[in-house]
């Protein structure tokens, strides 16, 4: 069963409360999204570490309920 954009956004914000999250459904199928996540929590982290933080927020749903997520992360200074 696909995830909706609101659920993805809520899960990310629960894990990264200061995050600004923009979700876009790329295919209109609830399965392929892009996400822009801006958070101070990313400061001093590599891009890989930033992405891992977002994937952890999604609690293992990547590859199951959420098939594809094109992810962009940054700190507010980089945005």
mmCIF file of the N, C-alpha and C atoms, coordinates in Angstrom:
data_MODEL
# 
_entry.id   MODEL 
# 
loop_
_atom_site.group_PDB 
_atom_site.id 
_atom_site.type_symbol 
_atom_site.label_atom_id 
_atom_site.label_alt_id 
_atom_site.label_comp_id 
_atom_site.label_asym_id 
_atom_site.label_entity_id 
_atom_site.label_seq_id 
_atom_site.pdbx_PDB_ins_code 
_atom_site.Cartn_x 
_atom_site.Cartn_y 
_atom_site.Cartn_z 
_atom_site.occupancy 
_atom_site.B_iso_or_equiv 
_atom_site.pdbx_formal_charge 
_atom_site.auth_seq_id 
_atom_site.auth_comp_id 
_atom_site.auth_asym_id 
_atom_site.auth_atom_id 
_atom_site.pdbx_PDB_model_num 
ATOM 1   N N  . UNK A 1 1  ? 0.837  -1.180 0.000   1.00 0.00 ? 1  UNK A N  1 
ATOM 2   C CA . UNK A 1 1  ? 0.000  0.000  0.000   1.00 0.00 ? 1  UNK A CA 1 
ATOM 3   C C  . UNK A 1 1  ? 0.884  1.247  0.000   1.00 0.00 ? 1  UNK A C  1 
ATOM 4   N N  . UNK A 1 2  ? 0.678  2.162  -0.916  1.00 0.00 ? 2  UNK A N  1 
ATOM 5   C CA . UNK A 1 2  ? 1.524  3.359  -1.021  1.00 0.00 ? 2  UNK A CA 1 
ATOM 6   C C  . UNK A 1 2  ? 1.371  4.294  0.183   1.00 0.00 ? 2  UNK A C  1 
ATOM 7   N N  . UNK A 1 3  ? 2.375  5.117  0.379   1.00 0.00 ? 3  UNK A N  1 
ATOM 8   C CA . UNK A 1 3  ? 2.344  6.147  1.430   1.00 0.00 ? 3  UNK A CA 1 
ATOM 9   C C  . UNK A 1 3  ? 1.887  7.458  0.802   1.00 0.00 ? 3  UNK A C  1 
ATOM 10  N N  . UNK A 1 4  ? 1.208  8.283  1.591   1.00 0.00 ? 4  UNK A N  1 
ATOM 11  C CA . UNK A 1 4  ? 0.860  9.599  1.068   1.00 0.00 ? 4  UNK A CA 1 
ATOM 12  C C  . UNK A 1 4  ? 1.898  10.617 1.530   1.00 0.00 ? 4  UNK A C  1 
ATOM 13  N N  . UNK A 1 5  ? 1.963  11.719 0.825   1.00 0.00 ? 5  UNK A N  1 
ATOM 14  C CA . UNK A 1 5  ? 2.966  12.752 1.083   1.00 0.00 ? 5  UNK A CA 1 
ATOM 15  C C  . UNK A 1 5  ? 2.879  13.287 2.515   1.00 0.00 ? 5  UNK A C  1 
ATOM 16  N N  . UNK A 1 6  ? 1.667  13.418 3.030   1.00 0.00 ? 6  UNK A N  1 
ATOM 17  C CA . UNK A 1 6  ? 1.490  13.925 4.392   1.00 0.00 ? 6  UNK A CA 1 
ATOM 18  C C  . UNK A 1 6  ? 2.118  13.027 5.434   1.00 0.00 ? 6  UNK A C  1 
ATOM 19  N N  . UNK A 1 7  ? 2.026  11.726 5.228   1.00 0.00 ? 7  UNK A N  1 
ATOM 20  C CA . UNK A 1 7  ? 2.625  10.761 6.158   1.00 0.00 ? 7  UNK A CA 1 
ATOM 21  C C  . UNK A 1 7  ? 4.140  10.866 6.121   1.00 0.00 ? 7  UNK A C  1 
ATOM 22  N N  . UNK A 1 8  ? 4.698  10.972 4.926   1.00 0.00 ? 8  UNK A N  1 
ATOM 23  C CA . UNK A 1 8  ? 6.148  11.107 4.788   1.00 0.00 ? 8  UNK A CA 1 
ATOM 24  C C  . UNK A 1 8  ? 6.617  12.364 5.501   1.00 0.00 ? 8  UNK A C  1 
ATOM 25  N N  . UNK A 1 9  ? 5.945  13.474 5.249   1.00 0.00 ? 9  UNK A N  1 
ATOM 26  C CA . UNK A 1 9  ? 6.308  14.740 5.871   1.00 0.00 ? 9  UNK A CA 1 
ATOM 27  C C  . UNK A 1 9  ? 6.213  14.646 7.394   1.00 0.00 ? 9  UNK A C  1 
ATOM 28  N N  . UNK A 1 10 ? 5.148  14.071 7.905   1.00 0.00 ? 10 UNK A N  1 
ATOM 29  C CA . UNK A 1 10 ? 4.957  13.943 9.351   1.00 0.00 ? 10 UNK A CA 1 
ATOM 30  C C  . UNK A 1 10 ? 6.054  13.110 10.000  1.00 0.00 ? 10 UNK A C  1 
ATOM 31  N N  . UNK A 1 11 ? 6.417  12.015 9.359   1.00 0.00 ? 11 UNK A N  1 
ATOM 32  C CA . UNK A 1 11 ? 7.455  11.141 9.921   1.00 0.00 ? 11 UNK A CA 1 
ATOM 33  C C  . UNK A 1 11 ? 8.799  11.852 9.975   1.00 0.00 ? 11 UNK A C  1 
ATOM 34  N N  . UNK A 1 12 ? 9.114  12.610 8.923   1.00 0.00 ? 12 UNK A N  1 
ATOM 35  C CA . UNK A 1 12 ? 10.380 13.337 8.901   1.00 0.00 ? 12 UNK A CA 1 
ATOM 36  C C  . UNK A 1 12 ? 10.373 14.419 9.972   1.00 0.00 ? 12 UNK A C  1 
ATOM 37  N N  . UNK A 1 13 ? 9.275  15.162 10.083  1.00 0.00 ? 13 UNK A N  1 
ATOM 38  C CA . UNK A 1 13 ? 9.194  16.240 11.073  1.00 0.00 ? 13 UNK A CA 1 
ATOM 39  C C  . UNK A 1 13 ? 9.182  15.708 12.505  1.00 0.00 ? 13 UNK A C  1 
ATOM 40  N N  . UNK A 1 14 ? 8.672  14.519 12.699  1.00 0.00 ? 14 UNK A N  1 
ATOM 41  C CA . UNK A 1 14 ? 8.693  13.919 14.032  1.00 0.00 ? 14 UNK A CA 1 
ATOM 42  C C  . UNK A 1 14 ? 10.127 13.641 14.463  1.00 0.00 ? 14 UNK A C  1 
ATOM 43  N N  . UNK A 1 15 ? 10.941 13.192 13.521  1.00 0.00 ? 15 UNK A N  1 
ATOM 44  C CA . UNK A 1 15 ? 12.336 12.877 13.815  1.00 0.00 ? 15 UNK A CA 1 
ATOM 45  C C  . UNK A 1 15 ? 13.226 14.120 13.792  1.00 0.00 ? 15 UNK A C  1 
ATOM 46  N N  . UNK A 1 16 ? 12.901 15.080 12.928  1.00 0.00 ? 16 UNK A N  1 
ATOM 47  C CA . UNK A 1 16 ? 13.673 16.321 12.774  1.00 0.00 ? 16 UNK A CA 1 
ATOM 48  C C  . UNK A 1 16 ? 12.702 17.493 12.931  1.00 0.00 ? 16 UNK A C  1 
ATOM 49  N N  . UNK A 1 17 ? 12.364 17.855 14.186  1.00 0.00 ? 17 UNK A N  1 
ATOM 50  C CA . UNK A 1 17 ? 11.284 18.822 14.432  1.00 0.00 ? 17 UNK A CA 1 
ATOM 51  C C  . UNK A 1 17 ? 11.451 20.189 13.764  1.00 0.00 ? 17 UNK A C  1 
ATOM 52  N N  . UNK A 1 18 ? 12.698 20.623 13.547  1.00 0.00 ? 18 UNK A N  1 
ATOM 53  C CA . UNK A 1 18 ? 12.895 21.948 12.935  1.00 0.00 ? 18 UNK A CA 1 
ATOM 54  C C  . UNK A 1 18 ? 12.872 21.903 11.416  1.00 0.00 ? 18 UNK A C  1 
ATOM 55  N N  . UNK A 1 19 ? 12.718 20.721 10.842  1.00 0.00 ? 19 UNK A N  1 
ATOM 56  C CA . UNK A 1 19 ? 12.856 20.543 9.396   1.00 0.00 ? 19 UNK A CA 1 
ATOM 57  C C  . UNK A 1 19 ? 11.762 21.259 8.612   1.00 0.00 ? 19 UNK A C  1 
ATOM 58  N N  . UNK A 1 20 ? 12.194 21.847 7.508   1.00 0.00 ? 20 UNK A N  1 
ATOM 59  C CA . UNK A 1 20 ? 11.275 22.327 6.475   1.00 0.00 ? 20 UNK A CA 1 
ATOM 60  C C  . UNK A 1 20 ? 11.259 21.224 5.427   1.00 0.00 ? 20 UNK A C  1 
ATOM 61  N N  . UNK A 1 21 ? 10.087 20.677 5.158   1.00 0.00 ? 21 UNK A N  1 
ATOM 62  C CA . UNK A 1 21 ? 9.967  19.516 4.283   1.00 0.00 ? 21 UNK A CA 1 
ATOM 63  C C  . UNK A 1 21 ? 9.039  19.849 3.120   1.00 0.00 ? 21 UNK A C  1 
ATOM 64  N N  . UNK A 1 22 ? 9.536  19.611 1.909   1.00 0.00 ? 22 UNK A N  1 
ATOM 65  C CA . UNK A 1 22 ? 8.726  19.779 0.705   1.00 0.00 ? 22 UNK A CA 1 
ATOM 66  C C  . UNK A 1 22 ? 8.692  18.440 -0.011  1.00 0.00 ? 22 UNK A C  1 
ATOM 67  N N  . UNK A 1 23 ? 7.493  17.890 -0.162  1.00 0.00 ? 23 UNK A N  1 
ATOM 68  C CA . UNK A 1 23 ? 7.315  16.589 -0.807  1.00 0.00 ? 23 UNK A CA 1 
ATOM 69  C C  . UNK A 1 23 ? 6.584  16.781 -2.127  1.00 0.00 ? 23 UNK A C  1 
ATOM 70  N N  . UNK A 1 24 ? 7.041  16.077 -3.147  1.00 0.00 ? 24 UNK A N  1 
ATOM 71  C CA . UNK A 1 24 ? 6.382  16.120 -4.450  1.00 0.00 ? 24 UNK A CA 1 
ATOM 72  C C  . UNK A 1 24 ? 6.171  14.689 -4.931  1.00 0.00 ? 24 UNK A C  1 
ATOM 73  N N  . UNK A 1 25 ? 4.952  14.364 -5.343  1.00 0.00 ? 25 UNK A N  1 
ATOM 74  C CA . UNK A 1 25 ? 4.641  13.054 -5.917  1.00 0.00 ? 25 UNK A CA 1 
ATOM 75  C C  . UNK A 1 25 ? 5.051  13.098 -7.390  1.00 0.00 ? 25 UNK A C  1 
ATOM 76  N N  . UNK A 1 26 ? 6.084  12.353 -7.733  1.00 0.00 ? 26 UNK A N  1 
ATOM 77  C CA . UNK A 1 26 ? 6.665  12.438 -9.080  1.00 0.00 ? 26 UNK A CA 1 
ATOM 78  C C  . UNK A 1 26 ? 5.844  11.734 -10.156 1.00 0.00 ? 26 UNK A C  1 
ATOM 79  N N  . UNK A 1 27 ? 5.163  10.663 -9.787  1.00 0.00 ? 27 UNK A N  1 
ATOM 80  C CA . UNK A 1 27 ? 4.461  9.874  -10.798 1.00 0.00 ? 27 UNK A CA 1 
ATOM 81  C C  . UNK A 1 27 ? 2.950  9.852  -10.596 1.00 0.00 ? 27 UNK A C  1 
ATOM 82  N N  . UNK A 1 28 ? 2.471  10.462 -9.524  1.00 0.00 ? 28 UNK A N  1 
ATOM 83  C CA . UNK A 1 28 ? 1.042  10.456 -9.247  1.00 0.00 ? 28 UNK A CA 1 
ATOM 84  C C  . UNK A 1 28 ? 0.523  9.122  -8.748  1.00 0.00 ? 28 UNK A C  1 
ATOM 85  N N  . UNK A 1 29 ? 1.450  8.239  -8.343  1.00 0.00 ? 29 UNK A N  1 
ATOM 86  C CA . UNK A 1 29 ? 1.048  6.901  -7.912  1.00 0.00 ? 29 UNK A CA 1 
ATOM 87  C C  . UNK A 1 29 ? 1.227  6.653  -6.416  1.00 0.00 ? 29 UNK A C  1 
ATOM 88  N N  . UNK A 1 30 ? 1.677  7.672  -5.676  1.00 0.00 ? 30 UNK A N  1 
ATOM 89  C CA . UNK A 1 30 ? 1.893  7.495  -4.248  1.00 0.00 ? 30 UNK A CA 1 
ATOM 90  C C  . UNK A 1 30 ? 3.055  6.583  -3.930  1.00 0.00 ? 30 UNK A C  1 
ATOM 91  N N  . UNK A 1 31 ? 3.905  6.354  -4.887  1.00 0.00 ? 31 UNK A N  1 
ATOM 92  C CA . UNK A 1 31 ? 5.014  5.414  -4.740  1.00 0.00 ? 31 UNK A CA 1 
ATOM 93  C C  . UNK A 1 31 ? 6.372  6.035  -5.057  1.00 0.00 ? 31 UNK A C  1 
ATOM 94  N N  . UNK A 1 32 ? 6.374  7.129  -5.810  1.00 0.00 ? 32 UNK A N  1 
ATOM 95  C CA . UNK A 1 32 ? 7.611  7.775  -6.256  1.00 0.00 ? 32 UNK A CA 1 
ATOM 96  C C  . UNK A 1 32 ? 7.555  9.256  -5.895  1.00 0.00 ? 32 UNK A C  1 
ATOM 97  N N  . UNK A 1 33 ? 8.385  9.643  -4.935  1.00 0.00 ? 33 UNK A N  1 
ATOM 98  C CA . UNK A 1 33 ? 8.375  11.010 -4.435  1.00 0.00 ? 33 UNK A CA 1 
ATOM 99  C C  . UNK A 1 33 ? 9.753  11.643 -4.533  1.00 0.00 ? 33 UNK A C  1 
ATOM 100 N N  . UNK A 1 34 ? 9.750  12.966 -4.488  1.00 0.00 ? 34 UNK A N  1 
ATOM 101 C CA . UNK A 1 34 ? 10.982 13.701 -4.224  1.00 0.00 ? 34 UNK A CA 1 
ATOM 102 C C  . UNK A 1 34 ? 10.743 14.456 -2.926  1.00 0.00 ? 34 UNK A C  1 
ATOM 103 N N  . UNK A 1 35 ? 11.811 14.649 -2.177  1.00 0.00 ? 35 UNK A N  1 
ATOM 104 C CA . UNK A 1 35 ? 11.708 15.370 -0.913  1.00 0.00 ? 35 UNK A CA 1 
ATOM 105 C C  . UNK A 1 35 ? 12.888 16.307 -0.778  1.00 0.00 ? 35 UNK A C  1 
ATOM 106 N N  . UNK A 1 36 ? 12.594 17.536 -0.386  1.00 0.00 ? 36 UNK A N  1 
ATOM 107 C CA . UNK A 1 36 ? 13.616 18.508 -0.016  1.00 0.00 ? 36 UNK A CA 1 
ATOM 108 C C  . UNK A 1 36 ? 13.472 18.691 1.484   1.00 0.00 ? 36 UNK A C  1 
ATOM 109 N N  . UNK A 1 37 ? 14.536 18.406 2.226   1.00 0.00 ? 37 UNK A N  1 
ATOM 110 C CA . UNK A 1 37 ? 14.507 18.500 3.679   1.00 0.00 ? 37 UNK A CA 1 
ATOM 111 C C  . UNK A 1 37 ? 15.623 19.445 4.116   1.00 0.00 ? 37 UNK A C  1 
ATOM 112 N N  . UNK A 1 38 ? 15.234 20.515 4.797   1.00 0.00 ? 38 UNK A N  1 
ATOM 113 C CA . UNK A 1 38 ? 16.193 21.508 5.296   1.00 0.00 ? 38 UNK A CA 1 
ATOM 114 C C  . UNK A 1 38 ? 16.110 21.489 6.815   1.00 0.00 ? 38 UNK A C  1 
ATOM 115 N N  . UNK A 1 39 ? 17.253 21.240 7.470   1.00 0.00 ? 39 UNK A N  1 
ATOM 116 C CA . UNK A 1 39 ? 17.262 21.145 8.928   1.00 0.00 ? 39 UNK A CA 1 
ATOM 117 C C  . UNK A 1 39 ? 18.615 21.561 9.492   1.00 0.00 ? 39 UNK A C  1 
ATOM 118 N N  . UNK A 1 40 ? 18.578 22.231 10.634  1.00 0.00 ? 40 UNK A N  1 
ATOM 119 C CA . UNK A 1 40 ? 19.814 22.570 11.341  1.00 0.00 ? 40 UNK A CA 1 
ATOM 120 C C  . UNK A 1 40 ? 20.528 21.312 11.834  1.00 0.00 ? 40 UNK A C  1 
ATOM 121 N N  . UNK A 1 41 ? 19.787 20.226 12.021  1.00 0.00 ? 41 UNK A N  1 
ATOM 122 C CA . UNK A 1 41 ? 20.368 18.969 12.498  1.00 0.00 ? 41 UNK A CA 1 
ATOM 123 C C  . UNK A 1 41 ? 21.386 18.397 11.517  1.00 0.00 ? 41 UNK A C  1 
ATOM 124 N N  . UNK A 1 42 ? 21.364 18.851 10.277  1.00 0.00 ? 42 UNK A N  1 
ATOM 125 C CA . UNK A 1 42 ? 22.292 18.360 9.262   1.00 0.00 ? 42 UNK A CA 1 
ATOM 126 C C  . UNK A 1 42 ? 23.665 19.032 9.332   1.00 0.00 ? 42 UNK A C  1 
ATOM 127 N N  . UNK A 1 43 ? 23.793 20.076 10.120  1.00 0.00 ? 43 UNK A N  1 
ATOM 128 C CA . UNK A 1 43 ? 25.062 20.816 10.210  1.00 0.00 ? 43 UNK A CA 1 
ATOM 129 C C  . UNK A 1 43 ? 26.195 19.883 10.627  1.00 0.00 ? 43 UNK A C  1 
ATOM 130 N N  . UNK A 1 44 ? 27.298 19.959 9.892   1.00 0.00 ? 44 UNK A N  1 
ATOM 131 C CA . UNK A 1 44 ? 28.471 19.154 10.201  1.00 0.00 ? 44 UNK A CA 1 
ATOM 132 C C  . UNK A 1 44 ? 28.391 17.713 9.742   1.00 0.00 ? 44 UNK A C  1 
ATOM 133 N N  . UNK A 1 45 ? 27.298 17.345 9.094   1.00 0.00 ? 45 UNK A N  1 
ATOM 134 C CA . UNK A 1 45 ? 27.109 15.976 8.610   1.00 0.00 ? 45 UNK A CA 1 
ATOM 135 C C  . UNK A 1 45 ? 27.389 15.913 7.116   1.00 0.00 ? 45 UNK A C  1 
ATOM 136 N N  . UNK A 1 46 ? 27.893 14.772 6.659   1.00 0.00 ? 46 UNK A N  1 
ATOM 137 C CA . UNK A 1 46 ? 28.065 14.575 5.225   1.00 0.00 ? 46 UNK A CA 1 
ATOM 138 C C  . UNK A 1 46 ? 26.690 14.399 4.596   1.00 0.00 ? 46 UNK A C  1 
ATOM 139 N N  . UNK A 1 47 ? 26.619 14.503 3.292   1.00 0.00 ? 47 UNK A N  1 
ATOM 140 C CA . UNK A 1 47 ? 25.355 14.310 2.586   1.00 0.00 ? 47 UNK A CA 1 
ATOM 141 C C  . UNK A 1 47 ? 24.814 12.903 2.852   1.00 0.00 ? 47 UNK A C  1 
ATOM 142 N N  . UNK A 1 48 ? 25.691 11.911 2.871   1.00 0.00 ? 48 UNK A N  1 
ATOM 143 C CA . UNK A 1 48 ? 25.268 10.537 3.148   1.00 0.00 ? 48 UNK A CA 1 
ATOM 144 C C  . UNK A 1 48 ? 24.667 10.443 4.550   1.00 0.00 ? 48 UNK A C  1 
ATOM 145 N N  . UNK A 1 49 ? 25.298 11.052 5.536   1.00 0.00 ? 49 UNK A N  1 
ATOM 146 C CA . UNK A 1 49 ? 24.768 11.035 6.899   1.00 0.00 ? 49 UNK A CA 1 
ATOM 147 C C  . UNK A 1 49 ? 23.414 11.744 6.977   1.00 0.00 ? 49 UNK A C  1 
ATOM 148 N N  . UNK A 1 50 ? 23.274 12.842 6.239   1.00 0.00 ? 50 UNK A N  1 
ATOM 149 C CA . UNK A 1 50 ? 22.004 13.563 6.208   1.00 0.00 ? 50 UNK A CA 1 
ATOM 150 C C  . UNK A 1 50 ? 20.894 12.669 5.648   1.00 0.00 ? 50 UNK A C  1 
ATOM 151 N N  . UNK A 1 51 ? 21.194 11.988 4.560   1.00 0.00 ? 51 UNK A N  1 
ATOM 152 C CA . UNK A 1 51 ? 20.207 11.107 3.936   1.00 0.00 ? 51 UNK A CA 1 
ATOM 153 C C  . UNK A 1 51 ? 19.866 9.949  4.871   1.00 0.00 ? 51 UNK A C  1 
ATOM 154 N N  . UNK A 1 52 ? 20.869 9.411  5.564   1.00 0.00 ? 52 UNK A N  1 
ATOM 155 C CA . UNK A 1 52 ? 20.615 8.333  6.510   1.00 0.00 ? 52 UNK A CA 1 
ATOM 156 C C  . UNK A 1 52 ? 19.672 8.786  7.616   1.00 0.00 ? 52 UNK A C  1 
ATOM 157 N N  . UNK A 1 53 ? 19.804 10.027 8.056   1.00 0.00 ? 53 UNK A N  1 
ATOM 158 C CA . UNK A 1 53 ? 18.918 10.569 9.087   1.00 0.00 ? 53 UNK A CA 1 
ATOM 159 C C  . UNK A 1 53 ? 17.467 10.588 8.603   1.00 0.00 ? 53 UNK A C  1 
ATOM 160 N N  . UNK A 1 54 ? 17.270 10.964 7.344   1.00 0.00 ? 54 UNK A N  1 
ATOM 161 C CA . UNK A 1 54 ? 15.911 10.989 6.782   1.00 0.00 ? 54 UNK A CA 1 
ATOM 162 C C  . UNK A 1 54 ? 15.388 9.562  6.639   1.00 0.00 ? 54 UNK A C  1 
ATOM 163 N N  . UNK A 1 55 ? 16.218 8.641  6.138   1.00 0.00 ? 55 UNK A N  1 
ATOM 164 C CA . UNK A 1 55 ? 15.775 7.259  5.984   1.00 0.00 ? 55 UNK A CA 1 
ATOM 165 C C  . UNK A 1 55 ? 15.415 6.640  7.339   1.00 0.00 ? 55 UNK A C  1 
ATOM 166 N N  . UNK A 1 56 ? 16.171 6.970  8.377   1.00 0.00 ? 56 UNK A N  1 
ATOM 167 C CA . UNK A 1 56 ? 15.847 6.479  9.723   1.00 0.00 ? 56 UNK A CA 1 
ATOM 168 C C  . UNK A 1 56 ? 14.489 7.007  10.169  1.00 0.00 ? 56 UNK A C  1 
ATOM 169 N N  . UNK A 1 57 ? 14.190 8.259  9.824   1.00 0.00 ? 57 UNK A N  1 
ATOM 170 C CA . UNK A 1 57 ? 12.895 8.843  10.178  1.00 0.00 ? 57 UNK A CA 1 
ATOM 171 C C  . UNK A 1 57 ? 11.747 8.087  9.526   1.00 0.00 ? 57 UNK A C  1 
ATOM 172 N N  . UNK A 1 58 ? 12.001 7.461  8.383   1.00 0.00 ? 58 UNK A N  1 
ATOM 173 C CA . UNK A 1 58 ? 10.963 6.735  7.653   1.00 0.00 ? 58 UNK A CA 1 
ATOM 174 C C  . UNK A 1 58 ? 10.796 5.301  8.152   1.00 0.00 ? 58 UNK A C  1 
ATOM 175 N N  . UNK A 1 59 ? 11.533 4.948  9.177   1.00 0.00 ? 59 UNK A N  1 
ATOM 176 C CA . UNK A 1 59 ? 11.354 3.694  9.923   1.00 0.00 ? 59 UNK A CA 1 
ATOM 177 C C  . UNK A 1 59 ? 11.249 2.451  9.046   1.00 0.00 ? 59 UNK A C  1 
ATOM 178 N N  . UNK A 1 60 ? 12.169 2.302  8.104   1.00 0.00 ? 60 UNK A N  1 
ATOM 179 C CA . UNK A 1 60 ? 12.218 1.081  7.311   1.00 0.00 ? 60 UNK A CA 1 
ATOM 180 C C  . UNK A 1 60 ? 11.180 0.955  6.203   1.00 0.00 ? 60 UNK A C  1 
ATOM 181 N N  . UNK A 1 61 ? 10.470 2.022  5.914   1.00 0.00 ? 61 UNK A N  1 
ATOM 182 C CA . UNK A 1 61 ? 9.437  1.931  4.878   1.00 0.00 ? 61 UNK A CA 1 
ATOM 183 C C  . UNK A 1 61 ? 9.990  2.073  3.455   1.00 0.00 ? 61 UNK A C  1 
ATOM 184 N N  . UNK A 1 62 ? 11.237 2.514  3.325   1.00 0.00 ? 62 UNK A N  1 
ATOM 185 C CA . UNK A 1 62 ? 11.856 2.609  2.001   1.00 0.00 ? 62 UNK A CA 1 
ATOM 186 C C  . UNK A 1 62 ? 11.955 1.205  1.406   1.00 0.00 ? 62 UNK A C  1 
ATOM 187 N N  . UNK A 1 63 ? 11.574 1.093  0.152   1.00 0.00 ? 63 UNK A N  1 
ATOM 188 C CA . UNK A 1 63 ? 11.635 -0.191 -0.533  1.00 0.00 ? 63 UNK A CA 1 
ATOM 189 C C  . UNK A 1 63 ? 10.391 -1.037 -0.316  1.00 0.00 ? 63 UNK A C  1 
ATOM 190 N N  . UNK A 1 64 ? 9.534  -0.620 0.594   1.00 0.00 ? 64 UNK A N  1 
ATOM 191 C CA . UNK A 1 64 ? 8.278  -1.330 0.836   1.00 0.00 ? 64 UNK A CA 1 
ATOM 192 C C  . UNK A 1 64 ? 7.121  -0.431 0.455   1.00 0.00 ? 64 UNK A C  1 
ATOM 193 N N  . UNK A 1 65 ? 6.547  0.230  1.469   1.00 0.00 ? 65 UNK A N  1 
ATOM 194 C CA . UNK A 1 65 ? 5.438  1.161  1.219   1.00 0.00 ? 65 UNK A CA 1 
ATOM 195 C C  . UNK A 1 65 ? 5.881  2.338  0.357   1.00 0.00 ? 65 UNK A C  1 
ATOM 196 N N  . UNK A 1 66 ? 7.128  2.723  0.510   1.00 0.00 ? 66 UNK A N  1 
ATOM 197 C CA . UNK A 1 66 ? 7.686  3.842  -0.250  1.00 0.00 ? 66 UNK A CA 1 
ATOM 198 C C  . UNK A 1 66 ? 8.736  3.287  -1.191  1.00 0.00 ? 66 UNK A C  1 
ATOM 199 N N  . UNK A 1 67 ? 8.381  3.218  -2.466  1.00 0.00 ? 67 UNK A N  1 
ATOM 200 C CA . UNK A 1 67 ? 9.257  2.575  -3.442  1.00 0.00 ? 67 UNK A CA 1 
ATOM 201 C C  . UNK A 1 67 ? 10.475 3.428  -3.780  1.00 0.00 ? 67 UNK A C  1 
ATOM 202 N N  . UNK A 1 68 ? 10.278 4.727  -4.015  1.00 0.00 ? 68 UNK A N  1 
ATOM 203 C CA . UNK A 1 68 ? 11.387 5.576  -4.451  1.00 0.00 ? 68 UNK A CA 1 
ATOM 204 C C  . UNK A 1 68 ? 11.252 6.967  -3.849  1.00 0.00 ? 68 UNK A C  1 
ATOM 205 N N  . UNK A 1 69 ? 12.382 7.492  -3.382  1.00 0.00 ? 69 UNK A N  1 
ATOM 206 C CA . UNK A 1 69 ? 12.427 8.834  -2.825  1.00 0.00 ? 69 UNK A CA 1 
ATOM 207 C C  . UNK A 1 69 ? 13.684 9.529  -3.324  1.00 0.00 ? 69 UNK A C  1 
ATOM 208 N N  . UNK A 1 70 ? 13.511 10.504 -4.201  1.00 0.00 ? 70 UNK A N  1 
ATOM 209 C CA . UNK A 1 70 ? 14.629 11.337 -4.662  1.00 0.00 ? 70 UNK A CA 1 
ATOM 210 C C  . UNK A 1 70 ? 14.826 12.394 -3.578  1.00 0.00 ? 70 UNK A C  1 
ATOM 211 N N  . UNK A 1 71 ? 15.943 12.331 -2.885  1.00 0.00 ? 71 UNK A N  1 
ATOM 212 C CA . UNK A 1 71 ? 16.138 13.112 -1.674  1.00 0.00 ? 71 UNK A CA 1 
ATOM 213 C C  . UNK A 1 71 ? 17.194 14.191 -1.854  1.00 0.00 ? 71 UNK A C  1 
ATOM 214 N N  . UNK A 1 72 ? 16.838 15.402 -1.426  1.00 0.00 ? 72 UNK A N  1 
ATOM 215 C CA . UNK A 1 72 ? 17.786 16.514 -1.349  1.00 0.00 ? 72 UNK A CA 1 
ATOM 216 C C  . UNK A 1 72 ? 17.747 17.010 0.082   1.00 0.00 ? 72 UNK A C  1 
ATOM 217 N N  . UNK A 1 73 ? 18.925 17.172 0.685   1.00 0.00 ? 73 UNK A N  1 
ATOM 218 C CA . UNK A 1 73 ? 19.005 17.665 2.055   1.00 0.00 ? 73 UNK A CA 1 
ATOM 219 C C  . UNK A 1 73 ? 19.970 18.832 2.119   1.00 0.00 ? 73 UNK A C  1 
ATOM 220 N N  . UNK A 1 74 ? 19.725 19.721 3.085   1.00 0.00 ? 74 UNK A N  1 
ATOM 221 C CA . UNK A 1 74 ? 20.644 20.838 3.307   1.00 0.00 ? 74 UNK A CA 1 
ATOM 222 C C  . UNK A 1 74 ? 20.366 21.464 4.664   1.00 0.00 ? 74 UNK A C  1 
ATOM 223 N N  . UNK A 1 75 ? 21.315 22.278 5.100   1.00 0.00 ? 75 UNK A N  1 
ATOM 224 C CA . UNK A 1 75 ? 21.104 23.085 6.294   1.00 0.00 ? 75 UNK A CA 1 
ATOM 225 C C  . UNK A 1 75 ? 20.445 24.399 5.842   1.00 0.00 ? 75 UNK A C  1 
ATOM 226 N N  . UNK A 1 76 ? 19.860 25.144 6.758   1.00 0.00 ? 76 UNK A N  1 
ATOM 227 C CA . UNK A 1 76 ? 19.246 26.429 6.354   1.00 0.00 ? 76 UNK A CA 1 
ATOM 228 C C  . UNK A 1 76 ? 20.252 27.370 5.683   1.00 0.00 ? 76 UNK A C  1 
ATOM 229 N N  . UNK A 1 77 ? 21.522 27.340 6.093   1.00 0.00 ? 77 UNK A N  1 
ATOM 230 C CA . UNK A 1 77 ? 22.530 28.208 5.477   1.00 0.00 ? 77 UNK A CA 1 
ATOM 231 C C  . UNK A 1 77 ? 22.803 27.832 4.035   1.00 0.00 ? 77 UNK A C  1 
ATOM 232 N N  . UNK A 1 78 ? 22.673 26.544 3.704   1.00 0.00 ? 78 UNK A N  1 
ATOM 233 C CA . UNK A 1 78 ? 22.929 26.071 2.349   1.00 0.00 ? 78 UNK A CA 1 
ATOM 234 C C  . UNK A 1 78 ? 21.725 26.251 1.431   1.00 0.00 ? 78 UNK A C  1 
ATOM 235 N N  . UNK A 1 79 ? 20.544 26.378 2.020   1.00 0.00 ? 79 UNK A N  1 
ATOM 236 C CA . UNK A 1 79 ? 19.312 26.425 1.236   1.00 0.00 ? 79 UNK A CA 1 
ATOM 237 C C  . UNK A 1 79 ? 19.169 27.698 0.451   1.00 0.00 ? 79 UNK A C  1 
# 
